[in-house]
Amino acid sequence: MPWLTAFLDLPADEHAEASAFWAAVTGYAVSPARGASDELSTLLPPEGDPYLKLQRLREGGSRLHLDVTVPDPEQAASRAEGLGASVVSREDGYVVLTSPGGFVFCLVAEGGERRPRPAAWPGGPSAVDQVCLDVPPAAYVRETEFWTALTGWAFEAHEDPQFDSLARPASAPLRILFQRLEDEQDRVGAHLDLSSADRAAETARHEALGAQVTSVHEEWTVMRPPAGIPYCITDRTP
């Protein structure tokens, strides 16, 4: 089963603020910077293996991409191409691709094995434990079929036609949720979701850290962080 790592890709002027915000949200420490230009850092849970990372971009706006851990990135890239992905570049030890719907992801050889526990807060535990792929209607079927085949995780149809998901193995830190957008757009996007024991308390904690509520729904609240892309706090059990 693959290990998924979510990467927050951030412009230089947002990177430091976003790093501090997500460290406070998760309760994880920020690793020392690494990479050729010190552009990479990892959020380090107190136990378990890391699955959230940040990257300072040279150009472009904020986005989220996934790293998918596989035994052999080159072999997996050939298989992904057969499933409809496109190779963007081959780097030292990993391959950058786009999904059929244009979502950027990487096939990498290194990942984790131990899923961290939810963080404990006065208002109840919470965890960043889901990547939601925001899929345009015309790309929805092909995109969901692609990720089902690539991960090998079972497809789970929801009663609400706006959403479907993949069945996450117990050891995996991140779920994959598919959201069918109402309007067409150029490519598939993505955002992070948190599970929370008390959504109101968790929302208030995030507001104290500088996030803003943009909309409230029956089972989730959309938040805008001080830097980076919006995310959601949900009623799912951590």
PyRosetta script that sets phi, psi and omega in degrees:
from pyrosetta import init, pose_from_sequence

init()
pose = pose_from_sequence("MPWLTAFLDLPADEHAEASAFWAAVTGYAVSPARGASDELSTLLPPEGDPYLKLQRLREGGSRLHLDVTVPDPEQAASRAEGLGASVVSREDGYVVLTSPGGFVFCLVAEGGERRPRPAAWPGGPSAVDQVCLDVPPAAYVRETEFWTALTGWAFEAHEDPQFDSLARPASAPLRILFQRLEDEQDRVGAHLDLSSADRAAETARHEALGAQVTSVHEEWTVMRPPAGIPYCITDRTP")
pose.set_psi(1, 134.7)
pose.set_omega(1, -178.5)
pose.set_phi(2, -73.8)
pose.set_psi(2, 150.7)
pose.set_omega(2, 171.7)
pose.set_phi(3, -96.9)
pose.set_psi(3, 128.7)
pose.set_omega(3, -179.9)
pose.set_phi(4, -102.9)
pose.set_psi(4, 134.4)
pose.set_omega(4, 174.2)
pose.set_phi(5, -121.0)
pose.set_psi(5, 128.5)
pose.set_omega(5, 178.2)
pose.set_phi(6, -92.5)
pose.set_psi(6, 128.6)
pose.set_omega(6, 178.6)
pose.set_phi(7, -109.1)
pose.set_psi(7, 123.1)
pose.set_omega(7, 169.4)
pose.set_phi(8, -90.5)
pose.set_psi(8, 112.1)
pose.set_omega(8, -180.0)
pose.set_phi(9, -96.1)
pose.set_psi(9, 122.8)
pose.set_omega(9, -167.9)
pose.set_phi(10, -132.7)
pose.set_psi(10, 142.1)
pose.set_omega(10, 172.6)
pose.set_phi(11, -61.1)
pose.set_psi(11, 157.9)
pose.set_omega(11, -176.1)
pose.set_phi(12, -57.2)
pose.set_psi(12, -37.0)
pose.set_omega(12, -175.9)
pose.set_phi(13, -79.2)
pose.set_psi(13, -5.0)
pose.set_omega(13, 178.5)
pose.set_phi(14, -113.2)
pose.set_psi(14, -12.1)
pose.set_omega(14, -168.9)
pose.set_phi(15, -62.6)
pose.set_psi(15, -48.5)
pose.set_omega(15, -175.6)
pose.set_phi(16, -64.6)
pose.set_psi(16, -44.5)
pose.set_omega(16, -178.6)
pose.set_phi(17, -66.7)
pose.set_psi(17, -40.5)
pose.set_omega(17, 178.1)
pose.set_phi(18, -65.5)
pose.set_psi(18, -39.7)
pose.set_omega(18, 178.3)
pose.set_phi(19, -59.5)
pose.set_psi(19, -46.4)
pose.set_omega(19, -179.6)
pose.set_phi(20, -65.5)
pose.set_psi(20, -39.5)
pose.set_omega(20, -179.5)
pose.set_phi(21, -64.2)
pose.set_psi(21, -49.4)
pose.set_omega(21, -176.4)
pose.set_phi(22, -71.6)
pose.set_psi(22, -27.9)
pose.set_omega(22, 172.6)
pose.set_phi(23, -63.4)
pose.set_psi(23, -41.0)
pose.set_omega(23, 179.6)
pose.set_phi(24, -71.5)
pose.set_psi(24, -38.4)
pose.set_omega(24, 179.1)
pose.set_phi(25, -62.8)
pose.set_psi(25, -44.7)
pose.set_omega(25, -175.3)
pose.set_phi(26, -87.4)
pose.set_psi(26, -24.6)
pose.set_omega(26, -171.3)
pose.set_phi(27, 79.5)
pose.set_psi(27, 16.5)
pose.set_omega(27, -178.4)
pose.set_phi(28, -98.5)
pose.set_psi(28, 149.5)
pose.set_omega(28, 175.2)
pose.set_phi(29, -80.5)
pose.set_psi(29, 151.7)
pose.set_omega(29, 175.4)
pose.set_phi(30, -93.1)
pose.set_psi(30, 127.7)
pose.set_omega(30, -178.8)
pose.set_phi(31, -69.6)
pose.set_psi(31, 162.5)
pose.set_omega(31, 169.0)
pose.set_phi(32, -58.2)
pose.set_psi(32, 147.0)
pose.set_omega(32, 179.3)
pose.set_phi(33, -66.7)
pose.set_psi(33, 149.0)
pose.set_omega(33, 178.4)
pose.set_phi(34, -145.5)
pose.set_psi(34, 177.7)
pose.set_omega(34, -176.8)
pose.set_phi(35, 101.7)
pose.set_psi(35, 168.0)
pose.set_omega(35, -176.4)
pose.set_phi(36, -59.0)
pose.set_psi(36, -32.8)
pose.set_omega(36, -179.7)
pose.set_phi(37, -120.4)
pose.set_psi(37, 25.8)
pose.set_omega(37, -176.0)
pose.set_phi(38, 53.1)
pose.set_psi(38, 40.0)
pose.set_omega(38, -174.0)
pose.set_phi(39, -91.9)
pose.set_psi(39, -9.9)
pose.set_omega(39, -173.5)
pose.set_phi(40, -113.2)
pose.set_psi(40, 141.3)
pose.set_omega(40, 172.3)
pose.set_phi(41, -148.9)
pose.set_psi(41, 160.7)
pose.set_omega(41, -175.3)
pose.set_phi(42, -126.0)
pose.set_psi(42, 142.1)
pose.set_omega(42, 171.2)
pose.set_phi(43, -87.9)
pose.set_psi(43, 119.8)
pose.set_omega(43, -170.5)
pose.set_phi(44, -101.8)
pose.set_psi(44, 109.2)
pose.set_omega(44, 177.3)
pose.set_phi(45, -69.4)
pose.set_psi(45, 153.4)
pose.set_omega(45, 179.7)
pose.set_phi(46, -65.3)
pose.set_psi(46, -24.1)
pose.set_omega(46, 173.2)
pose.set_phi(47, -148.4)
pose.set_psi(47, 156.0)
pose.set_omega(47, -174.3)
pose.set_phi(48, 85.8)
pose.set_psi(48, 177.4)
pose.set_omega(48, -174.6)
pose.set_phi(49, -99.8)
pose.set_psi(49, 148.5)
pose.set_omega(49, -178.1)
pose.set_phi(50, -66.1)
pose.set_psi(50, 147.3)
pose.set_omega(50, 176.8)
pose.set_phi(51, -145.9)
pose.set_psi(51, 6.4)
pose.set_omega(51, 178.4)
pose.set_phi(52, -126.8)
pose.set_psi(52, 126.0)
pose.set_omega(52, -178.7)
pose.set_phi(53, -136.5)
pose.set_psi(53, 162.4)
pose.set_omega(53, 179.4)
pose.set_phi(54, -127.4)
pose.set_psi(54, 146.7)
pose.set_omega(54, 179.6)
pose.set_phi(55, -136.5)
pose.set_psi(55, 128.2)
pose.set_omega(55, 175.9)
pose.set_phi(56, -84.7)
pose.set_psi(56, 123.8)
pose.set_omega(56, -177.1)
pose.set_phi(57, -89.1)
pose.set_psi(57, 149.7)
pose.set_omega(57, 173.2)
pose.set_phi(58, -78.4)
pose.set_psi(58, -30.6)
pose.set_omega(58, -180.0)
pose.set_phi(59, -155.0)
pose.set_psi(59, 163.2)
pose.set_omega(59, 179.2)
pose.set_phi(60, 93.7)
pose.set_psi(60, 166.4)
pose.set_omega(60, -178.6)
pose.set_phi(61, -92.0)
pose.set_psi(61, -178.6)
pose.set_omega(61, -178.2)
pose.set_phi(62, -66.4)
pose.set_psi(62, 145.3)
pose.set_omega(62, 176.2)
pose.set_phi(63, -160.2)
pose.set_psi(63, 176.4)
pose.set_omega(63, 174.2)
pose.set_phi(64, -126.0)
pose.set_psi(64, 137.0)
pose.set_omega(64, 170.7)
pose.set_phi(65, -131.8)
pose.set_psi(65, 163.6)
pose.set_omega(65, -179.2)
pose.set_phi(66, -110.5)
pose.set_psi(66, 141.2)
pose.set_omega(66, 164.8)
pose.set_phi(67, -102.2)
pose.set_psi(67, 128.9)
pose.set_omega(67, 179.2)
pose.set_phi(68, -112.7)
pose.set_psi(68, 117.8)
pose.set_omega(68, -177.9)
pose.set_phi(69, -81.3)
pose.set_psi(69, 128.7)
pose.set_omega(69, -179.2)
pose.set_phi(70, -138.0)
pose.set_psi(70, 157.5)
pose.set_omega(70, 179.5)
pose.set_phi(71, -63.0)
pose.set_psi(71, -37.4)
pose.set_omega(71, -176.2)
pose.set_phi(72, -138.9)
pose.set_psi(72, 100.0)
pose.set_omega(72, -176.6)
pose.set_phi(73, -57.0)
pose.set_psi(73, -39.3)
pose.set_omega(73, -178.9)
pose.set_phi(74, -66.4)
pose.set_psi(74, -44.2)
pose.set_omega(74, 178.8)
pose.set_phi(75, -64.7)
pose.set_psi(75, -41.8)
pose.set_omega(75, 179.6)
pose.set_phi(76, -66.9)
pose.set_psi(76, -32.4)
pose.set_omega(76, 178.5)
pose.set_phi(77, -65.3)
pose.set_psi(77, -39.9)
pose.set_omega(77, 177.7)
pose.set_phi(78, -62.7)
pose.set_psi(78, -41.7)
pose.set_omega(78, 178.4)
pose.set_phi(79, -66.1)
pose.set_psi(79, -41.8)
pose.set_omega(79, 179.6)
pose.set_phi(80, -62.3)
pose.set_psi(80, -38.7)
pose.set_omega(80, 176.5)
pose.set_phi(81, -61.3)
pose.set_psi(81, -39.7)
pose.set_omega(81, 177.4)
pose.set_phi(82, -64.6)
pose.set_psi(82, -24.0)
pose.set_omega(82, 178.1)
pose.set_phi(83, -88.9)
pose.set_psi(83, -5.0)
pose.set_omega(83, 177.0)
pose.set_phi(84, 116.9)
pose.set_psi(84, 0.8)
pose.set_omega(84, 177.8)
pose.set_phi(85, -79.3)
pose.set_psi(85, 164.5)
pose.set_omega(85, 176.5)
pose.set_phi(86, -125.1)
pose.set_psi(86, 133.5)
pose.set_omega(86, 177.2)
pose.set_phi(87, -78.1)
pose.set_psi(87, 128.7)
pose.set_omega(87, 176.7)
pose.set_phi(88, -92.1)
pose.set_psi(88, -46.9)
pose.set_omega(88, 179.8)
pose.set_phi(89, -160.7)
pose.set_psi(89, 157.4)
pose.set_omega(89, 174.4)
pose.set_phi(90, -114.7)
pose.set_psi(90, 120.2)
pose.set_omega(90, -177.6)
pose.set_phi(91, -111.5)
pose.set_psi(91, -178.1)
pose.set_omega(91, -179.2)
pose.set_phi(92, -72.4)
pose.set_psi(92, 97.9)
pose.set_omega(92, 175.9)
pose.set_phi(93, 95.8)
pose.set_psi(93, -2.9)
pose.set_omega(93, 178.7)
pose.set_phi(94, -153.2)
pose.set_psi(94, 163.9)
pose.set_omega(94, -179.4)
pose.set_phi(95, -126.1)
pose.set_psi(95, 132.0)
pose.set_omega(95, 177.3)
pose.set_phi(96, -97.2)
pose.set_psi(96, 131.2)
pose.set_omega(96, -178.3)
pose.set_phi(97, -136.5)
pose.set_psi(97, 169.8)
pose.set_omega(97, 166.6)
pose.set_phi(98, -122.0)
pose.set_psi(98, 144.3)
pose.set_omega(98, 177.1)
pose.set_phi(99, -71.7)
pose.set_psi(99, 172.6)
pose.set_omega(99, 177.0)
pose.set_phi(100, -53.9)
pose.set_psi(100, -31.0)
pose.set_omega(100, 179.7)
pose.set_phi(101, -92.1)
pose.set_psi(101, 6.0)
pose.set_omega(101, 175.1)
pose.set_phi(102, 91.6)
pose.set_psi(102, 10.9)
pose.set_omega(102, 178.5)
pose.set_phi(103, -81.0)
pose.set_psi(103, 131.1)
pose.set_omega(103, -177.7)
pose.set_phi(104, -80.0)
pose.set_psi(104, 132.8)
pose.set_omega(104, 172.7)
pose.set_phi(105, -148.2)
pose.set_psi(105, 163.9)
pose.set_omega(105, 179.8)
pose.set_phi(106, -124.0)
pose.set_psi(106, 142.9)
pose.set_omega(106, 170.4)
pose.set_phi(107, -99.6)
pose.set_psi(107, 121.2)
pose.set_omega(107, -173.4)
pose.set_phi(108, -129.0)
pose.set_psi(108, 160.3)
pose.set_omega(108, -177.9)
pose.set_phi(109, -94.1)
pose.set_psi(109, -17.4)
pose.set_omega(109, -175.3)
pose.set_phi(110, -109.8)
pose.set_psi(110, 137.4)
pose.set_omega(110, 177.8)
pose.set_phi(111, -158.9)
pose.set_psi(111, -164.9)
pose.set_omega(111, -178.6)
pose.set_phi(112, -111.1)
pose.set_psi(112, -177.9)
pose.set_omega(112, 179.2)
pose.set_phi(113, -135.7)
pose.set_psi(113, -26.1)
pose.set_omega(113, -173.8)
pose.set_phi(114, -109.7)
pose.set_psi(114, 117.0)
pose.set_omega(114, 179.8)
pose.set_phi(115, -74.1)
pose.set_psi(115, 126.5)
pose.set_omega(115, 178.5)
pose.set_phi(116, -66.1)
pose.set_psi(116, 154.3)
pose.set_omega(116, 175.3)
pose.set_phi(117, -78.4)
pose.set_psi(117, 156.8)
pose.set_omega(117, 173.4)
pose.set_phi(118, -59.7)
pose.set_psi(118, 148.9)
pose.set_omega(118, 177.9)
pose.set_phi(119, -78.6)
pose.set_psi(119, 141.8)
pose.set_omega(119, -179.5)
pose.set_phi(120, -94.9)
pose.set_psi(120, 129.9)
pose.set_omega(120, 178.9)
pose.set_phi(121, -130.8)
pose.set_psi(121, 161.2)
pose.set_omega(121, 179.0)
pose.set_phi(122, -53.9)
pose.set_psi(122, -33.7)
pose.set_omega(122, 179.6)
pose.set_phi(123, -85.4)
pose.set_psi(123, -0.6)
pose.set_omega(123, -178.5)
pose.set_phi(124, 119.5)
pose.set_psi(124, 162.7)
pose.set_omega(124, -176.0)
pose.set_phi(125, -70.9)
pose.set_psi(125, 157.1)
pose.set_omega(125, 174.4)
pose.set_phi(126, -150.0)
pose.set_psi(126, 163.7)
pose.set_omega(126, 179.3)
pose.set_phi(127, -157.0)
pose.set_psi(127, 139.2)
pose.set_omega(127, 166.4)
pose.set_phi(128, -78.3)
pose.set_psi(128, 106.0)
pose.set_omega(128, -171.3)
pose.set_phi(129, -139.5)
pose.set_psi(129, 19.5)
pose.set_omega(129, -179.8)
pose.set_phi(130, -152.7)
pose.set_psi(130, 137.4)
pose.set_omega(130, 168.0)
pose.set_phi(131, -107.4)
pose.set_psi(131, 122.2)
pose.set_omega(131, 177.7)
pose.set_phi(132, -98.8)
pose.set_psi(132, 119.9)
pose.set_omega(132, 174.8)
pose.set_phi(133, -88.8)
pose.set_psi(133, 119.3)
pose.set_omega(133, -178.4)
pose.set_phi(134, -92.1)
pose.set_psi(134, 105.9)
pose.set_omega(134, -165.8)
pose.set_phi(135, -111.9)
pose.set_psi(135, 126.1)
pose.set_omega(135, 174.4)
pose.set_phi(136, -60.7)
pose.set_psi(136, 149.6)
pose.set_omega(136, -175.6)
pose.set_phi(137, -54.9)
pose.set_psi(137, -43.0)
pose.set_omega(137, -175.8)
pose.set_phi(138, -67.4)
pose.set_psi(138, -23.3)
pose.set_omega(138, -177.4)
pose.set_phi(139, -98.7)
pose.set_psi(139, -2.2)
pose.set_omega(139, -166.2)
pose.set_phi(140, -62.9)
pose.set_psi(140, -51.6)
pose.set_omega(140, -175.4)
pose.set_phi(141, -63.0)
pose.set_psi(141, -46.5)
pose.set_omega(141, -178.4)
pose.set_phi(142, -65.1)
pose.set_psi(142, -39.0)
pose.set_omega(142, -178.9)
pose.set_phi(143, -67.5)
pose.set_psi(143, -44.1)
pose.set_omega(143, 179.7)
pose.set_phi(144, -65.5)
pose.set_psi(144, -39.5)
pose.set_omega(144, 177.9)
pose.set_phi(145, -64.9)
pose.set_psi(145, -37.4)
pose.set_omega(145, -179.5)
pose.set_phi(146, -63.3)
pose.set_psi(146, -49.5)
pose.set_omega(146, -176.2)
pose.set_phi(147, -70.6)
pose.set_psi(147, -31.0)
pose.set_omega(147, 175.1)
pose.set_phi(148, -63.6)
pose.set_psi(148, -45.1)
pose.set_omega(148, -179.5)
pose.set_phi(149, -70.8)
pose.set_psi(149, -40.8)
pose.set_omega(149, -176.5)
pose.set_phi(150, -65.2)
pose.set_psi(150, -44.8)
pose.set_omega(150, -176.8)
pose.set_phi(151, -82.0)
pose.set_psi(151, -29.0)
pose.set_omega(151, -172.2)
pose.set_phi(152, 78.5)
pose.set_psi(152, 7.5)
pose.set_omega(152, 178.3)
pose.set_phi(153, -84.3)
pose.set_psi(153, 146.5)
pose.set_omega(153, -177.9)
pose.set_phi(154, -69.2)
pose.set_psi(154, 139.3)
pose.set_omega(154, 177.2)
pose.set_phi(155, -79.6)
pose.set_psi(155, 133.3)
pose.set_omega(155, 179.6)
pose.set_phi(156, -119.0)
pose.set_psi(156, 111.8)
pose.set_omega(156, 177.3)
pose.set_phi(157, -80.0)
pose.set_psi(157, 136.0)
pose.set_omega(157, 178.5)
pose.set_phi(158, -97.8)
pose.set_psi(158, 157.3)
pose.set_omega(158, 175.3)
pose.set_phi(159, -65.2)
pose.set_psi(159, -37.7)
pose.set_omega(159, 177.0)
pose.set_phi(160, -75.3)
pose.set_psi(160, 117.9)
pose.set_omega(160, -176.7)
pose.set_phi(161, -65.9)
pose.set_psi(161, -9.6)
pose.set_omega(161, 178.6)
pose.set_phi(162, -75.7)
pose.set_psi(162, -20.9)
pose.set_omega(162, -171.9)
pose.set_phi(163, -131.9)
pose.set_psi(163, 147.8)
pose.set_omega(163, 165.7)
pose.set_phi(164, -145.4)
pose.set_psi(164, 173.4)
pose.set_omega(164, -178.8)
pose.set_phi(165, -153.9)
pose.set_psi(165, 174.9)
pose.set_omega(165, 171.5)
pose.set_phi(166, -111.2)
pose.set_psi(166, 142.9)
pose.set_omega(166, -179.9)
pose.set_phi(167, -73.3)
pose.set_psi(167, 114.1)
pose.set_omega(167, -176.6)
pose.set_phi(168, -79.8)
pose.set_psi(168, 130.6)
pose.set_omega(168, 171.2)
pose.set_phi(169, -61.1)
pose.set_psi(169, 152.6)
pose.set_omega(169, -174.9)
pose.set_phi(170, -59.9)
pose.set_psi(170, -30.2)
pose.set_omega(170, -176.8)
pose.set_phi(171, -85.1)
pose.set_psi(171, -11.4)
pose.set_omega(171, -174.2)
pose.set_phi(172, -80.4)
pose.set_psi(172, 137.1)
pose.set_omega(172, -177.7)
pose.set_phi(173, -79.5)
pose.set_psi(173, -24.4)
pose.set_omega(173, -173.4)
pose.set_phi(174, -122.9)
pose.set_psi(174, 133.9)
pose.set_omega(174, 168.6)
pose.set_phi(175, -84.7)
pose.set_psi(175, 163.5)
pose.set_omega(175, 167.9)
pose.set_phi(176, -119.0)
pose.set_psi(176, 121.3)
pose.set_omega(176, 175.1)
pose.set_phi(177, -112.1)
pose.set_psi(177, 140.0)
pose.set_omega(177, 174.4)
pose.set_phi(178, -107.4)
pose.set_psi(178, 130.2)
pose.set_omega(178, 175.3)
pose.set_phi(179, -116.9)
pose.set_psi(179, 121.0)
pose.set_omega(179, 178.2)
pose.set_phi(180, -81.6)
pose.set_psi(180, 113.4)
pose.set_omega(180, -179.4)
pose.set_phi(181, -71.3)
pose.set_psi(181, 156.3)
pose.set_omega(181, 177.8)
pose.set_phi(182, -76.7)
pose.set_psi(182, -34.6)
pose.set_omega(182, -175.2)
pose.set_phi(183, -113.6)
pose.set_psi(183, 154.8)
pose.set_omega(183, 175.6)
pose.set_phi(184, -73.0)
pose.set_psi(184, 150.5)
pose.set_omega(184, 171.8)
pose.set_phi(185, -148.2)
pose.set_psi(185, 171.4)
pose.set_omega(185, -171.6)
pose.set_phi(186, -64.4)
pose.set_psi(186, -36.3)
pose.set_omega(186, -175.0)
pose.set_phi(187, -153.7)
pose.set_psi(187, 167.4)
pose.set_omega(187, 177.0)
pose.set_phi(188, -70.4)
pose.set_psi(188, 133.5)
pose.set_omega(188, 174.0)
pose.set_phi(189, -108.4)
pose.set_psi(189, -173.6)
pose.set_omega(189, -179.6)
pose.set_phi(190, -160.2)
pose.set_psi(190, 154.3)
pose.set_omega(190, 173.3)
pose.set_phi(191, -149.5)
pose.set_psi(191, 164.6)
pose.set_omega(191, 178.8)
pose.set_phi(192, -88.9)
pose.set_psi(192, 147.2)
pose.set_omega(192, 172.4)
pose.set_phi(193, -123.9)
pose.set_psi(193, 144.7)
pose.set_omega(193, 173.6)
pose.set_phi(194, -110.5)
pose.set_psi(194, 144.0)
pose.set_omega(194, 165.8)
pose.set_phi(195, -91.3)
pose.set_psi(195, 150.8)
pose.set_omega(195, -177.0)
pose.set_phi(196, -150.7)
pose.set_psi(196, 143.0)
pose.set_omega(196, 177.3)
pose.set_phi(197, -74.8)
pose.set_psi(197, -28.3)
pose.set_omega(197, -179.6)
pose.set_phi(198, -143.4)
pose.set_psi(198, 100.2)
pose.set_omega(198, -172.7)
pose.set_phi(199, -63.5)
pose.set_psi(199, -38.7)
pose.set_omega(199, -179.2)
pose.set_phi(200, -63.9)
pose.set_psi(200, -44.5)
pose.set_omega(200, 179.8)
pose.set_phi(201, -66.7)
pose.set_psi(201, -40.3)
pose.set_omega(201, 179.9)
pose.set_phi(202, -66.7)
pose.set_psi(202, -38.5)
pose.set_omega(202, 177.8)
pose.set_phi(203, -62.7)
pose.set_psi(203, -44.0)
pose.set_omega(203, 179.2)
pose.set_phi(204, -62.2)
pose.set_psi(204, -38.2)
pose.set_omega(204, 177.6)
pose.set_phi(205, -62.6)
pose.set_psi(205, -42.9)
pose.set_omega(205, 179.7)
pose.set_phi(206, -67.4)
pose.set_psi(206, -37.4)
pose.set_omega(206, 177.3)
pose.set_phi(207, -63.1)
pose.set_psi(207, -38.0)
pose.set_omega(207, 177.8)
pose.set_phi(208, -65.9)
pose.set_psi(208, -23.0)
pose.set_omega(208, 178.3)
pose.set_phi(209, -88.8)
pose.set_psi(209, -2.3)
pose.set_omega(209, 175.8)
pose.set_phi(210, 112.9)
pose.set_psi(210, -2.0)
pose.set_omega(210, 178.7)
pose.set_phi(211, -80.3)
pose.set_psi(211, 160.7)
pose.set_omega(211, 179.0)
pose.set_phi(212, -125.9)
pose.set_psi(212, 141.5)
pose.set_omega(212, 174.6)
pose.set_phi(213, -76.4)
pose.set_psi(213, 128.7)
pose.set_omega(213, 176.2)
pose.set_phi(214, -106.3)
pose.set_psi(214, -28.7)
pose.set_omega(214, 175.0)
pose.set_phi(215, -163.3)
pose.set_psi(215, 151.4)
pose.set_omega(215, 179.9)
pose.set_phi(216, -122.3)
pose.set_psi(216, 128.1)
pose.set_omega(216, -179.4)
pose.set_phi(217, -118.4)
pose.set_psi(217, 178.5)
pose.set_omega(217, -175.0)
pose.set_phi(218, -61.4)
pose.set_psi(218, -37.9)
pose.set_omega(218, -175.3)
pose.set_phi(219, -123.0)
pose.set_psi(219, 2.3)
pose.set_omega(219, 179.5)
pose.set_phi(220, -155.1)
pose.set_psi(220, 159.6)
pose.set_omega(220, 177.2)
pose.set_phi(221, -124.9)
pose.set_psi(221, 131.0)
pose.set_omega(221, 179.8)
pose.set_phi(222, -90.6)
pose.set_psi(222, 129.9)
pose.set_omega(222, -176.7)
pose.set_phi(223, -120.0)
pose.set_psi(223, 148.5)
pose.set_omega(223, 171.9)
pose.set_phi(224, -113.8)
pose.set_psi(224, 117.6)
pose.set_omega(224, -178.6)
pose.set_phi(225, -75.6)
pose.set_psi(225, 168.8)
pose.set_omega(225, 177.0)
pose.set_phi(226, -60.1)
pose.set_psi(226, -26.9)
pose.set_omega(226, 178.3)
pose.set_phi(227, -151.0)
pose.set_psi(227, 144.5)
pose.set_omega(227, 179.3)
pose.set_phi(228, 97.8)
pose.set_psi(228, -168.9)
pose.set_omega(228, -172.2)
pose.set_phi(229, -87.8)
pose.set_psi(229, 155.8)
pose.set_omega(229, 176.2)
pose.set_phi(230, -59.9)
pose.set_psi(230, 161.0)
pose.set_omega(230, 179.1)
pose.set_phi(231, -147.7)
pose.set_psi(231, 176.4)
pose.set_omega(231, -177.9)
pose.set_phi(232, -127.6)
pose.set_psi(232, 146.0)
pose.set_omega(232, 168.2)
pose.set_phi(233, -107.4)
pose.set_psi(233, 126.5)
pose.set_omega(233, -173.1)
pose.set_phi(234, -116.6)
pose.set_psi(234, 170.6)
pose.set_omega(234, 176.8)
pose.set_phi(235, -88.2)
pose.set_psi(235, 2.6)
pose.set_omega(235, 179.2)
pose.set_phi(236, -61.4)
pose.set_psi(236, 143.3)
pose.set_omega(236, -178.5)
pose.set_phi(237, -70.6)
pose.set_psi(237, 126.5)
pose.set_omega(237, 179.1)
pose.set_phi(238, -62.7)
pose.dump_pdb("model.pdb")
